[in-house]
Amino acid sequence: MTAKTPCRMYGIKNCDTMKKAMACLDAQGTAYEFVDYKKAGVAATHLPDWAARAGWQKLLNTRGLMWKKLSDEQRADVDETKALALMAEYPALIKRPVLDTGTALLVGFDADAYAKLK
C-alpha cells in the first residue's frame, strides 16, 4: 500500500479498537480513508462482498454489547442469511474495524497484520 492508494477503513468512530487501528496506520504512514458505517449506511451494500471475502462468522461480533441486547430468538439458529440481515439492521454487530486494502480484507484489529501493510 502506498500513500497514493489508501485503504478504506470501515467502523464506528468512537470504538476503542478503531482508535487503536487508526493509530497503528497513522504511526506507520499507511494512508486510509475512514468510513463510519453507522452514519454513512454503507454496511448493507458491502456485507455480501465482505462475507464472501472474509466469512460471515468472522464479521459477526458475538462478544459485543449489541449482540447481548438482541433477543434469544434473534441470536438463535444464526446462519449466513440471518447474520447478514442482523448486521445490516444493527451495524454495531459488525466486528471492527473492517479494513479493505483493495486486495485483502482485514476484519478486527491485528497489529501484526497491519504492520505487513507497510
C-alpha positions as CSV (number, residue, x, y, z in Angstrom):
1,M,0.0,0.0,0.0
2,T,1.4,3.3,-0.9
3,A,0.3,6.7,0.2
4,K,-1.4,7.2,-3.1
5,T,-3.6,4.2,-2.8
6,P,-5.4,4.5,0.5
7,C,-7.1,1.6,2.3
8,R,-10.7,2.1,3.3
9,M,-11.4,1.5,7.0
10,Y,-15.0,0.9,8.0
11,G,-16.2,1.1,11.5
12,I,-17.6,3.3,14.2
13,K,-15.6,6.3,15.2
14,N,-15.8,6.2,19.0
15,C,-14.8,2.5,19.2
16,D,-11.6,1.9,21.2
17,T,-10.5,-0.8,18.8
18,M,-11.0,1.6,15.9
19,K,-8.8,4.2,17.7
20,K,-6.0,1.6,18.1
21,A,-6.2,0.6,14.4
22,M,-6.1,4.2,13.2
23,A,-3.2,5.0,15.5
24,C,-1.3,2.0,14.1
25,L,-1.9,3.0,10.5
26,D,-1.0,6.6,11.3
27,A,2.2,5.6,13.0
28,Q,3.4,3.5,10.0
29,G,2.3,6.1,7.5
30,T,-0.3,4.0,5.8
31,A,-2.9,6.1,4.0
32,Y,-6.5,5.3,4.7
33,E,-10.0,6.7,4.3
34,F,-12.3,6.2,7.3
35,V,-16.0,5.4,6.7
36,D,-18.3,5.4,9.6
37,Y,-20.7,2.7,8.5
38,K,-23.3,3.7,11.1
39,K,-23.6,7.2,9.8
40,A,-22.8,6.5,6.1
41,G,-25.2,3.5,5.9
42,V,-22.8,1.5,3.7
43,A,-22.7,-1.7,5.7
44,A,-25.6,-3.4,4.0
45,T,-24.3,-2.8,0.5
46,H,-20.8,-4.1,1.4
47,L,-21.9,-7.1,3.6
48,P,-22.3,-9.6,0.8
49,D,-18.8,-8.8,-0.5
50,W,-17.2,-8.8,2.9
51,A,-18.9,-12.2,3.8
52,A,-17.6,-13.7,0.5
53,R,-14.1,-12.4,1.2
54,A,-13.8,-12.9,5.0
55,G,-16.7,-15.2,6.0
56,W,-19.8,-14.1,7.8
57,Q,-18.7,-15.8,11.0
58,K,-15.6,-13.5,11.2
59,L,-17.7,-10.4,10.5
60,L,-20.4,-11.1,13.2
61,N,-19.3,-9.7,16.6
62,T,-20.9,-12.0,19.1
63,R,-18.8,-10.6,22.0
64,G,-20.1,-7.0,21.9
65,L,-22.9,-5.3,23.8
66,M,-25.2,-5.2,20.7
67,W,-25.2,-9.0,20.5
68,K,-26.1,-9.2,24.1
69,K,-29.0,-6.8,23.6
70,L,-30.6,-9.0,20.9
71,S,-33.4,-11.3,21.9
72,D,-32.8,-15.0,22.3
73,E,-34.9,-15.5,19.2
74,Q,-32.6,-13.2,17.2
75,R,-29.5,-15.0,18.4
76,A,-30.9,-18.5,17.8
77,D,-30.0,-20.5,14.7
78,V,-27.8,-17.9,13.0
79,D,-26.8,-18.8,9.5
80,E,-25.3,-16.5,6.8
81,T,-28.6,-15.1,5.7
82,K,-29.7,-14.3,9.2
83,A,-26.3,-12.9,10.2
84,L,-26.2,-10.6,7.2
85,A,-29.7,-9.3,7.9
86,L,-28.8,-8.7,11.5
87,M,-25.6,-6.9,10.7
88,A,-27.4,-4.7,8.1
89,E,-30.1,-3.8,10.7
90,Y,-27.6,-3.4,13.5
91,P,-24.2,-2.3,12.1
92,A,-22.7,-2.4,15.6
93,L,-22.8,-6.2,15.2
94,I,-20.0,-6.0,12.6
95,K,-16.6,-6.7,14.1
96,R,-14.4,-3.6,13.9
97,P,-12.5,-2.4,12.0
98,V,-13.1,-3.7,8.5
99,L,-10.0,-2.7,6.5
100,D,-10.3,-3.1,2.7
101,T,-6.9,-2.7,1.1
102,G,-8.2,-3.4,-2.4
103,T,-6.8,-6.9,-2.4
104,A,-7.2,-8.0,1.2
105,L,-10.0,-7.6,3.7
106,L,-8.8,-7.5,7.4
107,V,-11.6,-7.9,10.0
108,G,-10.8,-6.9,13.5
109,F,-7.6,-5.2,14.6
110,D,-4.4,-7.3,14.4
111,A,-1.2,-5.2,14.9
112,D,0.9,-7.9,13.0
113,A,-1.4,-7.9,10.0
114,Y,-1.5,-4.1,9.9
115,A,2.3,-4.0,10.1
116,K,2.5,-6.0,6.9
117,L,0.7,-3.2,5.1
118,K,3.8,-1.1,5.0
